[in-house]
Amino acid sequence: MYLYNSASHKKEEFVPNHPDVVKMYTCGPTVYHYAHIGNLRSYIMEDVLEKYLRFLGYNVKRVMNITDVGHLSSDADTGEDKMLKGAQREHKSVMEIAKFYTDAFFDDCRKLNIKRPDVVEPATNCIDEYIKIITKLMDTGYAYFAGGNVYFDTSKLKRYYIFNDHNEEDLAVGVREGVEEDTNKRNRNDFVLWFTKSKFEDQALKWDSPWGVGYPGWHIECSGISMKHLGEDLDIHCGGIDNAFPHHTNEIAQSESYLGHKWTNYWVHVAHLVGEHGKLSKSKMIASGEKMLNLALLEEKGYDPLAYRFFCLQAHYRKNLVFTWENLDNAQKAFEKLIAKIANLKPDDGAVDEAARKEYREKFISQMDNDINTPNGVTMLYDILKAQTNDATKRAMLADADTVLSLSLLEKADALREKNAKAALSGGAEFTVIAEDGAPDAAVEALIRARADAKKAKNFAEADRIRDELKAQGIELTDIPNGAKWKRV
């Protein structure tokens, strides 16, 4: 398997550090509000990576943090404390906010078939780990105390910028454009490891430390949590591309300075979900007061959460994915048609041809081995449906691929087939309309029912006229007892 390593800027063959376990760390959510669908794209693609590693036979231990303290808008201690802001917005305590939105996040994950990581650790659980790391960094000269805070000294590093080539003079002070200068810093790219003198004097969560009562900086949290549960080295560290700088850059700086050796072998970054006007941002949505573009909104509009997962899988994780409602509509229709095609497969159609199954498994692996190429992995589903083998074998092949893609293909297909069978056998006076491609359309079904009424009234000229109108719309109609089936052709 080859993965694109953001640290080396090239695809590299994946070779784990240890034969018995792949150690994988993924940056988790800051739980001050619902995750928007751009956040969820990263977690979907990280889930695919983990499941593919398991599919290949690796034992994986995956750890994820929950940021429930210390995530400011910047390292210069400006903007807003996101957790505190959330608590003020909803008139709750910080910990109440953290629990509510942590639960909401994992509910979204459940609906999207995202596996819960083996370890999920809130940042507030690991204060001792942060203090231990910071103490050593102070003792070895990589950190200094100034103005009441502890800073990491980036001038001590031979190389600071890992993921991009930066001209230091071109960088804005602090982290982002418009951030005011923190005069405590010795160097503009130094970052806070521990706050005792925050501009937020009403910071809700504080702890005793050798440097005074305060709380950790954002970056130290992932280093401490990772080392607590995965030891002194990582195989894979994942996150959204917007975390590459400064968050992951600072993680590497503090972790390798503390450990004295290389920390992570492969850095995997998921590209943005973008709208028509640029990157979708949860912070901007909240600040503007616009409705949060989250999974609940998609469901409210009638979209299946797994249709959104399917939408994400149709693009490679390293390419920006353009979100529009039209694009999501197209993905949902394609997903429903795929399920309908699978529903036509007969579960008891002979024995599974294990040789054919193995052949398609190897084809699927050949696609996914190329830097987790999910678009080609999805294309394999259609190749399987066209395979020259029986339906039982096709279902087994689909089940193999779905171990990784996690679209609930057979479960949804079986449910649709059962629904259609019940509708076809319902009998009685009720007229049943069945959408063979799995995509109901109220306007089409109204015409089909109008045709049935015309036939019942022996107005065959009107019935023929409606059939011709449907045909002109690309609708193929098949009469069945007490109903009709239709599909687009």
C-alpha positions as CSV (number, residue, x, y, z in Angstrom):
1,M,0.0,0.0,0.0
2,Y,1.2,3.5,-0.9
3,L,0.2,6.6,1.1
4,Y,1.0,10.2,0.3
5,N,3.1,11.5,3.1
6,S,2.6,15.2,3.7
7,A,5.9,15.4,5.5
8,S,7.9,14.1,2.5
9,H,5.6,15.5,-0.2
10,K,5.4,12.1,-2.0
11,K,3.8,8.7,-2.0
12,E,5.6,6.2,0.1
13,E,5.1,2.5,0.6
14,F,3.4,1.9,4.0
15,V,5.7,0.0,6.3
16,P,4.6,-0.1,10.0
17,N,7.0,0.4,12.9
18,H,5.9,-2.7,14.7
19,P,4.7,-6.0,13.3
20,D,1.9,-6.5,15.8
21,V,0.0,-3.2,15.6
22,V,-0.4,-0.1,13.5
23,K,-0.5,3.0,15.7
24,M,-2.8,5.6,14.3
25,Y,-3.8,9.0,15.7
26,T,-6.5,11.3,14.4
27,C,-7.2,14.8,15.6
28,G,-10.7,14.9,17.0
29,P,-13.4,17.6,17.3
30,T,-13.4,20.8,19.4
31,V,-16.8,20.2,21.0
32,Y,-18.3,23.6,21.3
33,H,-20.9,23.1,18.5
34,Y,-22.1,20.5,16.0
35,A,-19.6,19.2,13.5
36,H,-20.3,20.6,10.1
37,I,-20.2,18.4,7.0
38,G,-16.7,19.6,6.1
39,N,-15.4,18.3,9.4
40,L,-17.2,15.1,8.9
41,R,-15.6,14.6,5.5
42,S,-12.2,14.2,7.3
43,Y,-13.6,11.7,9.7
44,I,-15.2,9.7,6.9
45,M,-11.9,9.4,5.0
46,E,-9.9,8.6,8.1
47,D,-12.4,5.9,8.9
48,V,-11.9,4.4,5.4
49,L,-8.1,4.4,6.0
50,E,-8.5,2.6,9.3
51,K,-10.9,0.0,7.9
52,Y,-8.7,-0.6,4.8
53,L,-5.7,-1.3,7.0
54,R,-7.8,-3.8,8.9
55,F,-9.1,-5.2,5.6
56,L,-5.5,-5.9,4.6
57,G,-4.9,-7.8,7.9
58,Y,-3.3,-5.2,10.1
59,N,-4.1,-4.9,13.7
60,V,-4.8,-1.2,14.2
61,K,-5.0,0.9,17.4
62,R,-6.5,4.2,16.7
63,V,-6.6,7.1,19.2
64,M,-8.7,10.3,18.9
65,N,-8.7,13.4,21.2
66,I,-11.7,15.4,22.2
67,T,-10.7,19.1,22.6
68,D,-12.7,20.3,25.5
69,V,-10.3,23.0,26.8
70,G,-7.7,25.4,25.5
71,H,-8.6,25.8,21.8
72,L,-8.3,29.5,21.2
73,S,-8.6,31.2,17.8
74,S,-4.9,31.6,17.7
75,D,-1.7,31.1,19.7
76,A,-1.6,34.8,20.4
77,D,-4.5,34.3,22.8
78,T,-6.8,36.4,20.7
79,G,-10.3,36.1,19.2
80,E,-12.4,33.8,21.4
81,D,-12.0,30.7,23.5
82,K,-14.3,28.4,21.6
83,M,-15.4,26.3,24.5
84,L,-16.1,29.3,26.7
85,K,-18.0,31.0,23.8
86,G,-20.1,27.9,23.4
87,A,-21.0,27.8,27.1
88,Q,-21.9,31.5,27.1
89,R,-24.0,31.1,24.0
90,E,-26.1,28.3,25.5
91,H,-26.0,29.3,29.2
92,K,-24.4,26.1,30.3
93,S,-21.1,25.1,31.9
94,V,-18.1,24.3,29.7
95,M,-18.3,20.6,30.7
96,E,-22.0,20.4,29.9
97,I,-21.3,21.9,26.5
98,A,-18.5,19.4,25.9
99,K,-20.6,16.4,26.8
100,F,-23.6,17.5,24.7
101,Y,-21.5,18.1,21.6
102,T,-19.3,15.0,22.1
103,D,-22.4,12.9,22.2
104,A,-23.8,14.7,19.1
105,F,-20.5,14.1,17.3
106,F,-20.6,10.4,17.9
107,D,-24.3,10.2,16.9
108,D,-23.3,11.7,13.6
109,C,-20.5,9.2,13.3
110,R,-23.0,6.4,13.9
111,K,-25.3,7.6,11.1
112,L,-22.3,7.8,8.8
113,N,-21.0,4.3,9.7
114,I,-17.8,5.9,11.1
115,K,-16.2,3.4,13.6
116,R,-15.5,4.8,17.0
117,P,-11.8,4.9,17.6
118,D,-10.3,2.4,20.0
119,V,-9.4,5.2,22.4
120,V,-11.3,8.5,22.7
121,E,-9.6,10.8,25.2
122,P,-10.8,14.3,26.3
123,A,-8.0,16.8,26.7
124,T,-9.1,17.5,30.3
125,N,-8.1,14.0,31.3
126,C,-4.4,14.4,30.5
127,I,-3.1,17.5,32.4
128,D,-0.4,15.4,34.1
129,E,0.9,14.3,30.7
130,Y,1.2,17.9,29.4
131,I,2.9,19.1,32.6
132,K,5.5,16.2,32.2
133,I,6.3,17.1,28.6
134,I,6.5,20.9,29.3
135,T,8.7,20.4,32.3
136,K,11.3,18.4,30.3
137,L,11.1,21.0,27.5
138,M,11.8,23.7,30.0
139,D,14.7,21.7,31.5
140,T,16.3,21.1,28.1
141,G,16.0,24.7,26.9
142,Y,13.2,24.2,24.3
143,A,10.7,26.2,26.3
144,Y,10.8,29.4,28.3
145,F,8.6,31.3,30.8
146,A,7.6,34.8,29.9
147,G,4.8,37.1,30.9
148,G,3.2,34.4,33.0
149,N,3.0,31.8,30.1
150,V,5.3,29.0,28.9
151,Y,6.3,29.2,25.3
152,F,8.0,26.7,22.9
153,D,11.2,28.3,21.5
154,T,11.1,27.5,17.7
155,S,14.6,29.0,17.2
156,K,16.1,25.9,18.8
157,L,15.0,23.7,15.9
158,K,17.0,22.9,12.8
159,R,13.8,22.8,10.8
160,Y,10.5,24.1,11.9
161,Y,8.4,24.1,8.7
162,I,7.6,20.5,7.8
163,F,4.7,20.5,5.4
164,N,5.3,23.6,3.4
165,D,8.3,25.8,2.5
166,H,7.7,29.1,4.1
167,N,9.6,32.3,3.9
168,E,9.7,33.4,7.5
169,E,9.6,37.1,6.6
170,D,6.3,36.6,4.7
171,L,4.5,35.1,7.7
172,A,2.0,37.1,9.6
173,V,2.8,37.6,13.3
174,G,1.5,34.8,15.4
175,V,-0.6,32.4,13.4
176,R,-3.0,34.2,11.1
177,E,-3.3,37.4,9.2
178,G,-4.6,40.2,11.5
179,V,-3.4,38.6,14.7
180,E,-1.8,41.1,17.1
181,E,1.7,40.6,18.3
182,D,2.3,38.7,21.5
183,T,5.2,40.7,23.0
184,N,6.1,37.8,25.4
185,K,7.5,35.8,22.5
186,R,11.1,35.6,21.6
187,N,10.3,34.6,18.0
188,R,7.2,35.2,16.0
189,N,6.5,31.5,15.5
190,D,6.9,30.5,19.2
191,F,3.7,29.1,20.6
192,V,2.1,28.7,24.0
193,L,2.5,25.4,25.9
194,W,0.8,26.6,29.1
195,F,-1.3,29.7,29.9
196,T,-1.4,31.3,33.3
197,K,-1.9,34.9,32.0
198,S,-4.6,34.6,29.4
199,K,-6.5,37.5,28.0
200,F,-9.5,35.5,29.1
201,E,-9.4,36.0,32.8
202,D,-12.8,34.1,33.2
203,Q,-11.4,30.9,31.7
204,A,-13.6,28.2,33.2
205,L,-11.1,25.4,33.5
206,K,-7.8,25.8,35.3
207,W,-5.3,23.5,37.0
208,D,-2.3,23.9,39.3
209,S,1.1,23.6,37.5
210,P,4.8,24.4,38.3
211,W,4.2,27.8,36.5
212,G,1.0,28.8,38.2
213,V,-2.7,28.1,37.9
214,G,-3.7,27.9,34.3
215,Y,-4.5,25.6,31.3
216,P,-2.7,23.9,28.4
217,G,-2.2,25.4,25.0
218,W,-4.0,23.6,22.2
219,H,-1.1,21.9,20.5
220,I,0.4,20.2,23.5
221,E,-2.9,18.2,24.0
222,C,-2.5,15.9,20.9
223,S,1.2,15.2,21.8
224,G,0.3,14.3,25.4
225,I,-2.7,12.1,24.5
226,S,-0.9,10.3,21.7
227,M,2.1,9.5,23.9
228,K,-0.1,8.3,26.8
229,H,-1.9,5.7,24.6
230,L,0.4,5.0,21.7
231,G,3.9,5.4,23.2
232,E,6.9,7.3,21.7
233,D,6.2,6.7,18.0
234,L,3.3,6.8,15.6
235,D,2.8,5.1,12.3
236,I,0.1,7.4,11.0
237,H,-1.2,10.8,12.1
238,C,-4.3,12.2,10.3
239,G,-6.2,15.4,10.2
240,G,-7.7,18.0,8.0
241,I,-5.3,19.9,5.8
242,D,-6.0,23.1,7.7
243,N,-4.3,21.5,10.7
244,A,-1.0,21.0,8.9
245,F,0.1,24.5,10.0
246,P,0.3,25.5,12.7
247,H,-1.2,22.6,14.7
248,H,0.6,19.6,13.3
249,T,3.8,21.6,12.7
250,N,3.8,22.5,16.4
251,E,3.0,19.0,17.4
252,I,6.1,17.7,15.6
253,A,8.3,20.5,17.1
254,Q,7.3,19.8,20.7
255,S,7.0,16.0,20.4
256,E,10.4,15.4,18.7
257,S,12.2,17.9,21.0
258,Y,10.7,16.1,24.0
259,L,11.5,12.6,22.7
260,G,14.8,13.2,21.0
261,H,13.8,11.2,17.9
262,K,11.4,11.1,14.9
263,W,7.8,10.9,16.2
264,T,5.5,10.1,13.2
265,N,6.3,8.2,10.0
266,Y,3.3,9.1,7.8
267,W,1.2,12.3,7.9
268,V,-2.2,12.0,6.1
269,H,-4.2,15.2,5.5
270,V,-7.7,15.4,4.1
271,A,-8.5,18.3,1.8
272,H,-11.2,20.8,2.3
273,L,-14.9,20.6,1.5
274,V,-15.5,23.8,-0.3
275,G,-18.7,25.7,-1.3
276,E,-19.2,27.9,-4.3
277,H,-17.4,30.7,-2.3
278,G,-14.6,28.8,-0.8
279,K,-13.9,26.6,2.3
280,L,-16.8,25.8,4.5
281,S,-16.1,27.0,8.0
282,K,-18.0,26.2,11.2
283,S,-16.6,29.3,12.9
284,K,-17.9,31.5,10.0
285,M,-21.3,29.9,10.1
286,I,-21.6,30.5,13.8
287,A,-20.3,34.1,13.6
288,S,-22.7,35.0,10.7
289,G,-25.7,33.4,12.4
290,E,-26.4,31.2,9.3
291,K,-27.9,27.8,9.7
292,M,-25.3,25.2,10.5
293,L,-24.5,23.0,7.5
294,N,-24.4,19.8,9.6
295,L,-25.7,16.3,9.2
296,A,-29.0,17.2,10.9
297,L,-29.7,19.8,8.2
298,L,-29.1,17.2,5.5
299,E,-31.5,14.8,7.2
300,E,-34.0,17.6,7.5
301,K,-33.8,18.1,3.8
302,G,-34.4,14.4,3.1
303,Y,-30.9,13.2,2.5
304,D,-29.7,9.8,3.7
305,P,-26.5,10.3,5.8
306,L,-24.9,7.5,3.8
307,A,-25.6,9.3,0.6
308,Y,-23.3,12.0,2.0
309,R,-20.7,9.4,2.7
310,F,-21.1,8.1,-0.8
311,F,-20.7,11.7,-2.1
312,C,-17.4,12.0,-0.1
313,L,-16.0,8.7,-1.4
314,Q,-16.5,9.8,-5.0
315,A,-13.6,12.3,-4.6
316,H,-10.0,11.5,-3.6
317,Y,-9.3,12.6,-0.1
318,R,-6.4,14.9,-1.2
319,K,-8.6,16.9,-3.6
320,N,-11.0,19.6,-2.5
321,L,-14.6,18.5,-2.8
322,V,-17.1,21.0,-4.1
323,F,-20.4,20.9,-2.1
324,T,-23.6,22.2,-3.7
325,W,-27.1,20.9,-3.2
326,E,-27.2,19.9,-6.8
327,N,-24.0,17.8,-6.4
328,L,-25.5,16.2,-3.3
329,D,-28.7,15.5,-5.2
330,N,-26.8,13.7,-7.9
331,A,-24.9,11.7,-5.3
332,Q,-28.1,10.6,-3.6
333,K,-29.8,9.6,-6.8
334,A,-26.7,7.6,-7.8
335,F,-26.6,6.0,-4.4
336,E,-30.3,5.0,-4.6
337,K,-29.9,3.6,-8.1
338,L,-26.9,1.6,-6.9
339,I,-28.9,0.2,-4.0
340,A,-31.8,-0.6,-6.4
341,K,-29.4,-2.6,-8.7
342,I,-28.1,-4.6,-5.7
343,A,-31.7,-5.2,-4.5
344,N,-32.3,-7.1,-7.8
345,L,-29.6,-9.6,-6.9
346,K,-31.0,-12.9,-5.6
347,P,-29.4,-13.8,-2.2
348,D,-29.9,-17.6,-2.8
349,D,-28.6,-17.7,-6.4
350,G,-26.2,-20.6,-6.1
351,A,-23.0,-21.0,-4.2
352,V,-20.3,-18.4,-3.9
353,D,-17.5,-18.7,-6.5
354,E,-14.5,-18.2,-4.2
355,A,-12.1,-17.9,-7.1
356,A,-14.0,-15.1,-8.7
357,R,-14.5,-13.4,-5.3
358,K,-10.7,-13.5,-4.7
359,E,-10.1,-12.0,-8.2
360,Y,-12.3,-9.0,-7.5
361,R,-11.0,-8.6,-4.0
362,E,-7.5,-8.3,-5.5
363,K,-8.8,-5.8,-8.0
364,F,-10.3,-3.7,-5.2
365,I,-7.0,-3.9,-3.3
366,S,-5.1,-2.8,-6.4
367,Q,-7.2,0.4,-6.5
368,M,-7.2,1.2,-2.8
369,D,-3.5,0.5,-2.4
370,N,-2.9,3.6,-4.5
371,D,-3.2,6.2,-1.8
372,I,-6.7,5.1,-0.7
373,N,-8.3,5.8,-4.1
374,T,-12.0,5.7,-3.0
375,P,-13.3,6.9,-6.4
376,N,-11.9,3.8,-8.1
377,G,-13.0,1.7,-5.1
378,V,-16.6,2.9,-5.7
379,T,-16.2,2.2,-9.5
380,M,-15.4,-1.4,-8.5
381,L,-18.9,-1.7,-7.1
382,Y,-20.4,-1.2,-10.6
383,D,-17.8,-3.6,-12.1
384,I,-18.9,-6.2,-9.6
385,L,-22.5,-5.8,-10.7
386,K,-21.4,-6.4,-14.3
387,A,-19.3,-9.5,-13.4
388,Q,-19.9,-12.7,-15.3
389,T,-20.9,-14.7,-12.2
390,N,-23.9,-15.6,-10.1
391,D,-25.8,-13.2,-7.8
392,A,-24.5,-14.9,-4.6
393,T,-20.9,-14.3,-5.6
394,K,-21.7,-10.7,-6.5
395,R,-23.2,-10.1,-3.1
396,A,-20.1,-11.6,-1.4
397,M,-17.9,-9.4,-3.5
398,L,-19.9,-6.3,-2.6
399,A,-19.8,-7.3,1.1
400,D,-16.0,-7.5,0.9
401,A,-15.7,-4.0,-0.6
402,D,-18.3,-2.6,1.8
403,T,-16.1,-3.7,4.7
404,V,-14.0,-0.7,3.8
405,L,-16.5,1.7,2.1
406,S,-19.2,1.1,4.8
407,L,-22.2,2.1,2.8
408,S,-24.5,-0.6,4.2
409,L,-25.0,-1.8,0.7
410,L,-26.5,-5.3,1.4
411,E,-28.6,-4.1,4.3
412,K,-30.2,-1.3,2.3
413,A,-30.7,-3.5,-0.7
414,D,-32.3,-6.2,1.4
415,A,-34.6,-3.7,3.0
416,L,-35.6,-2.2,-0.4
417,R,-36.3,-5.7,-1.9
418,E,-38.4,-6.6,1.1
419,K,-40.4,-3.4,0.8
420,N,-40.9,-3.9,-2.9
421,A,-42.0,-7.5,-2.4
422,K,-44.6,-6.5,0.2
423,A,-45.9,-3.7,-2.0
424,A,-46.2,-6.1,-5.0
425,L,-48.1,-8.7,-2.9
426,S,-50.3,-6.3,-1.0
427,G,-53.3,-7.0,-3.3
428,G,-56.7,-5.5,-2.6
429,A,-58.0,-2.3,-4.2
430,E,-54.9,-0.3,-3.3
431,F,-52.8,0.6,-6.3
432,T,-49.1,0.2,-5.6
433,V,-46.4,2.2,-7.5
434,I,-42.9,0.9,-7.2
435,A,-39.8,2.8,-8.2
436,E,-37.4,0.2,-9.5
437,D,-34.4,2.5,-9.3
438,G,-35.1,3.3,-5.7
439,A,-35.8,7.0,-6.3
440,P,-39.5,7.9,-5.7
441,D,-40.8,10.9,-7.7
442,A,-44.2,12.3,-6.7
443,A,-44.9,13.9,-10.1
444,V,-44.2,10.7,-12.0
445,E,-46.2,8.6,-9.6
446,A,-49.2,11.0,-9.8
447,L,-49.2,10.4,-13.6
448,I,-49.0,6.7,-13.2
449,R,-52.0,6.7,-10.8
450,A,-53.9,9.0,-13.2
451,R,-53.3,6.5,-16.0
452,A,-54.6,3.7,-13.7
453,D,-57.7,5.7,-13.0
454,A,-58.2,6.3,-16.7
455,K,-57.9,2.6,-17.5
456,K,-60.3,1.8,-14.7
457,A,-62.8,4.2,-16.2
458,K,-62.1,2.5,-19.6
459,N,-60.7,5.8,-21.0
460,F,-58.0,4.0,-22.9
461,A,-57.1,7.0,-25.1
462,E,-56.2,9.0,-22.0
463,A,-54.3,6.1,-20.5
464,D,-52.3,5.8,-23.7
465,R,-51.7,9.5,-23.8
466,I,-50.2,9.4,-20.2
467,R,-48.0,6.4,-21.1
468,D,-46.6,8.4,-24.0
469,E,-46.0,11.4,-21.8
470,L,-44.1,9.2,-19.3
471,K,-42.1,7.6,-22.2
472,A,-41.2,11.1,-23.4
473,Q,-39.8,11.8,-19.9
474,G,-37.6,8.7,-20.1
475,I,-39.9,6.6,-17.9
476,E,-40.3,2.9,-18.6
477,L,-43.5,1.5,-17.2
478,T,-44.4,-2.1,-16.4
479,D,-47.9,-3.1,-15.2
480,I,-48.0,-5.5,-12.3
481,P,-51.0,-6.9,-10.3
482,N,-52.7,-4.0,-8.5
483,G,-49.9,-1.6,-9.5
484,A,-47.1,-0.6,-11.7
485,K,-43.3,-0.5,-11.7
486,W,-41.3,2.3,-13.2
487,K,-37.7,3.3,-13.8
488,R,-35.8,5.9,-15.7
489,V,-34.0,4.7,-18.9
